């Protein structure tokens, strides 16, 4: 598994994260400030959101709820 470097949107600390090989967003806990944030892999890299500020399709918990209710995968 490869890694990517992202910047925490809360404290701006650089952090290496695992790259899963798909485009599902996931949560990361910052190693510096311990706050959770969202990383969404996109075609040309990653998009990073503060927890609670991502659109529903980019928030893993909201996405799971929406897709679970609709029967889509």
Order of alpha helices (4+ residues) and beta strands (2+ residues): beta-beta-beta-beta-beta-alpha
